[in-house]
Amino acid sequence: MPKAVVLTKYGPPDVLVWQDVAMPEPGPNQVRIKVECAGVSPTDPKIRGGYVQAVFHLPPEPVLGFEAAGVVDALGSSVEGVTQGDEVACLLPDLGGYAEYALASSWTLKPANVSWSDAAALPSSAEAAVGVLNQLRLTDREILLVLGAAGSVGMIATQLAVARGATVIGAATPRDHELVRELGATPVSYGPGLADRVRVFVSSVDAVIDAAGKDELKEAVDLTGGPGRVVTLADPHGPELGVAFSAYTPERAPEALDQTMALLATGGLRLRRQRHLPLQRAAEAHQLLDSGEAHEKLVLDAR
């Protein structure tokens, strides 16, 4: 029988158990992939802990994981454009990536020069980054503040915004300031006085992406002159300030994975550095996230 990391109940990381599961069977318009690598999202521990039950309604003993890359193993009915043996990356809004086999309803072919780990680390962050840039309708010559510019989502959003011709100010911890510069942005540090540090470079900003959730939204709203073009992906208290909270929908950025995979294959996109763990040690990955000791994108290796 295949194995997966099962969420046996809500709680600390040890509720994630590596165990036998039934082989998933693809339905109409679905493919099954033999997973090579799976990405770990910062949202995963929140689901595991039961903190977002109002948003994620899970079946008994679910398998977490929003993103994975692997080899197409079986096709459901009405599937077109992919065949058994194709290498793909998948966004999994219904979860299931922490497993030897996963079902996907959307996928992008993995170019040969893109590693399995990069392909697995891309989907969720790319969809969020492209989605929020779409939501903000950012144009060239505008000034964008990215809170969390050195994180998985922030790095992609920063690079895409710079490529559009925008000026980007990137908030990050001091250890990541050089990285932010390499991405084409101007780094500033988090913490009280953020707005003053931004104003050293610009008098105001046109839009803000909060990919960090570090309580910087009030100053971000001050910098934009109002909450209309401030969007958070990470702070559930944003709406209290009039800030939009952006969450996945199928319509938010369906083009994201195709667009960013092409950039990744041609060297036009840089991803956050990674830390790899075997798939069966997913609980350890969650411990790293819970403790704040994960300064890399965590990728689970099923190979």
PEHU-V550575 format. One record per residue. N is the residue number from 1. RES is the residue in one letter. SS is DSSP state (H for helix, E for strand, - for the rest). PHI is phi in radians with two decimals (NA if undefined). Layout:
# PEHU-V550575
N/RES/SS/PHI
N/RES/SS/PHI
This chain:
# PEHU-V550575
1/M/-/NA
2/P/-/-1.23
3/K/E/-2.10
4/A/E/-2.66
5/V/E/-1.56
6/V/E/-1.78
7/L/E/-1.45
8/T/-/-1.36
9/K/-/-2.99
10/Y/-/-1.29
11/G/-/2.78
12/P/-/-1.24
13/P/H/-0.95
14/D/H/-1.26
15/V/H/-1.35
16/L/E/-1.50
17/V/E/-2.16
18/W/E/-1.41
19/Q/E/-2.66
20/D/E/-1.15
21/V/-/-2.40
22/A/-/-1.24
23/M/-/-1.16
24/P/-/-1.23
25/E/-/-1.96
26/P/-/-1.21
27/G/-/-1.63
28/P/-/-0.98
29/N/-/1.14
30/Q/-/-2.05
31/V/E/-2.14
32/R/E/-1.84
33/I/E/-2.04
34/K/E/-1.48
35/V/E/-1.23
36/E/E/-1.73
37/C/E/-2.53
38/A/E/-2.32
39/G/E/-1.51
40/V/-/-1.90
41/S/-/-1.68
42/P/H/-1.04
43/T/H/-1.31
44/D/H/-0.99
45/P/H/-1.12
46/K/H/-1.18
47/I/H/-1.15
48/R/H/-1.01
49/G/-/-1.38
50/G/-/1.45
51/Y/-/-1.46
52/V/-/-2.24
53/Q/-/-1.11
54/A/-/-1.19
55/V/-/-1.73
56/F/-/-1.90
57/H/-/-1.66
58/L/-/-1.73
59/P/-/-1.31
60/P/-/-1.05
61/E/-/0.84
62/P/-/-1.35
63/V/E/-1.95
64/L/-/-1.39
65/G/-/2.01
66/F/-/-1.53
67/E/E/-2.63
68/A/E/-2.76
69/A/E/-2.33
70/G/E/-3.07
71/V/E/-1.84
72/V/E/-1.08
73/D/E/-1.95
74/A/E/-2.74
75/L/E/-2.11
76/G/-/-1.41
77/S/-/-1.22
78/S/-/1.23
79/V/-/-1.42
80/E/-/-2.25
81/G/-/1.43
82/V/-/-2.63
83/T/-/-2.31
84/Q/-/-1.00
85/G/-/1.67
86/D/-/-1.19
87/E/E/-1.68
88/V/E/-2.39
89/A/E/-2.01
90/C/E/-2.36
91/L/E/-1.56
92/L/-/-2.12
93/P/-/-1.08
94/D/-/-1.66
95/L/-/1.25
96/G/-/2.01
97/G/-/-1.29
98/Y/-/-1.40
99/A/E/-2.69
100/E/-/-1.25
101/Y/E/-2.35
102/A/E/-2.42
103/L/E/-1.77
104/A/E/-2.38
105/S/-/-1.83
106/S/-/-2.51
107/W/-/-2.81
108/T/E/-2.32
109/L/E/-1.10
110/K/-/-1.56
111/P/-/-1.08
112/A/-/-1.07
113/N/-/-1.56
114/V/-/-1.73
115/S/-/-1.21
116/W/H/-1.03
117/S/H/-1.18
118/D/H/-1.13
119/A/H/-1.10
120/A/H/-1.37
121/A/H/-1.42
122/L/H/-1.46
123/P/H/-0.98
124/S/H/-1.17
125/S/H/-1.16
126/A/H/-1.12
127/E/H/-1.08
128/A/H/-1.16
129/A/H/-1.13
130/V/H/-1.15
131/G/H/-1.06
132/V/H/-1.29
133/L/H/-1.13
134/N/H/-1.07
135/Q/H/-1.10
136/L/H/-1.42
137/R/-/0.92
138/L/-/-1.18
139/T/-/-2.11
140/D/-/-1.15
141/R/-/1.28
142/E/-/-1.46
143/I/E/-1.93
144/L/E/-2.02
145/L/E/-1.77
146/V/E/-1.92
147/L/E/-1.57
148/G/-/1.69
149/A/-/-1.21
150/A/-/-1.75
151/G/-/-1.49
152/S/H/-1.08
153/V/H/-1.30
154/G/H/-1.07
155/M/H/-1.08
156/I/H/-1.18
157/A/H/-1.06
158/T/H/-1.07
159/Q/H/-1.14
160/L/H/-1.18
161/A/H/-1.16
162/V/H/-1.08
163/A/H/-1.13
164/R/-/-1.38
165/G/-/1.70
166/A/-/-1.41
167/T/E/-1.60
168/V/E/-2.06
169/I/E/-1.81
170/G/E/-2.02
171/A/E/-1.45
172/A/-/-2.78
173/T/-/-1.24
174/P/H/-0.94
175/R/H/-1.12
176/D/H/-1.85
177/H/H/-1.12
178/E/H/-1.14
179/L/H/-1.03
180/V/H/-1.04
181/R/H/-1.07
182/E/H/-1.11
183/L/-/-1.42
184/G/-/1.73
185/A/-/-1.94
186/T/E/-1.72
187/P/E/-1.46
188/V/E/-2.40
189/S/-/-1.64
190/Y/-/-1.19
191/G/-/1.80
192/P/-/-0.94
193/G/-/1.60
194/L/H/-0.95
195/A/H/-1.05
196/D/H/-1.13
197/R/H/-1.19
198/V/H/-1.16
199/R/H/-1.24
200/V/-/-1.11
201/F/-/-1.83
202/V/-/-2.46
203/S/-/-1.34
204/S/-/-2.80
205/V/-/-2.21
206/D/-/-1.51
207/A/E/-2.72
208/V/E/-2.39
209/I/E/-1.94
210/D/E/-1.78
211/A/-/-1.88
212/A/-/-2.03
213/G/-/1.18
214/K/-/-1.86
215/D/-/1.12
216/E/-/-1.80
217/L/H/-1.19
218/K/H/-1.04
219/E/H/-1.19
220/A/H/-1.11
221/V/H/-1.10
222/D/H/-1.05
223/L/H/-1.17
224/T/H/-1.62
225/G/-/1.38
226/G/-/2.68
227/P/-/-1.52
228/G/-/-1.03
229/R/-/-2.11
230/V/E/-2.01
231/V/E/-2.23
232/T/E/-1.97
233/L/-/-1.84
234/A/-/-2.36
235/D/-/-1.97
236/P/-/-1.16
237/H/-/-1.54
238/G/H/-0.93
239/P/H/-1.01
240/E/H/-1.12
241/L/H/-1.75
242/G/-/1.46
243/V/-/-1.52
244/A/E/-1.25
245/F/E/-1.74
246/S/-/-1.71
247/A/-/-2.25
248/Y/-/-1.04
249/T/-/-2.43
250/P/-/-1.04
251/E/-/-1.59
252/R/-/-1.14
253/A/-/-2.80
254/P/-/-1.11
255/E/-/-1.52
256/A/H/-1.06
257/L/H/-1.23
258/D/H/-1.06
259/Q/H/-1.10
260/T/H/-1.35
261/M/H/-1.12
262/A/H/-1.09
263/L/H/-1.13
264/L/H/-1.08
265/A/H/-1.19
266/T/-/-1.74
267/G/-/1.40
268/G/-/-1.61
269/L/-/-2.52
270/R/-/-1.95
271/L/-/-1.81
272/R/-/-1.08
273/R/-/-1.08
274/Q/E/-2.08
275/R/E/-2.22
276/H/E/-1.85
277/L/E/-2.38
278/P/E/-1.06
279/L/H/-0.92
280/Q/H/-1.21
281/R/H/-1.81
282/A/H/-1.03
283/A/H/-1.06
284/E/H/-1.16
285/A/H/-1.06
286/H/H/-1.16
287/Q/H/-1.07
288/L/H/-1.10
289/L/H/-1.17
290/D/H/-1.09
291/S/H/-1.47
292/G/-/1.36
293/E/-/-1.61
294/A/-/-1.62
295/H/-/-1.84
296/E/-/-2.37
297/K/E/-1.30
298/L/E/-1.60
299/V/E/-2.19
300/L/E/-1.67
301/D/E/-1.81
302/A/-/-1.64
303/R/-/-1.41
